[in-house]
Amino acid sequence: MKTSGTTKIKIKICGLTNPEQALSCAELGADLIGLNCWSGSSRFINPEKVREIVNALPDSVTTVGVFVNKSPEAVNNLMRETGMDLAQLHGDESVNQCNELEVPWFKAFRVSADFNVEQILQYGQDTFLLDAFSKHHYGGSGRKIDLEIAGQAAGLGRLILAGGLTAENVAEAAENVKPWGVDVCSGVESDPGIKDMRLVEKFISNIRKTDFSCIKNLL
């Protein structure tokens, strides 16, 4: 249920590929670090590298493994092997497949023009992520999400807003949608998997310095 107070918007930086940049993002104020475990992504890292990054981060940072259409058993095993905190299901996983998971998880939805926000409720999770739909990408495409549709889902739980966010547009997007968190990947990169730390710093700063006192976030 909604609270009468306010909390700061959570910031997730996704697609990190080395421990040095992941730690720098955390030191700049990122709350969540996303690690891509989908072999079809240009930001894919193997389990050994995932574990190296996880071990380099402070306990205060939540690590998120990004999976696309991987079997529940494989997700369970990789999460335990690497020590990540949360699994993000970014593919076409069914409710039944998600319910077979034995680790903490949330579902990501790719928002097209005909997206029905009610399907979010079928997964029964407080946290969910909305990303822009792309025919050829499961995240990280840089396409901008439809903020009007995203806003319709803001009251359904802890919405993490993704999809074409940059340092220049993130504050306005957050003011319009009022999400629990924001997620950026390609919007702060110089190359896929390589973050431009100046852009990361600007992205985080533009969120933190904006007055979101009108936003009643969900705990």
Secondary structure, DSSP 8 states (H G I E B T S, - for coil): -B-SS----EEEEE---SHHHHHHHHHHT-SEEEEE--TTSTTB--HHHHHHHHHHS-TTSEEEEEESS--HHHHHHHHHHHT-SEEEE-S---HHHHHT--S-EEEEEEE-TT--GGGGGGG--SEEEEEE--SS-SS-S-----HHHHHHHGGGSEEEE-SS--TTTHHHHHHHH--SEEEESGGGEEETTEE-HHHHHHHHHHHHTS--TT---B-
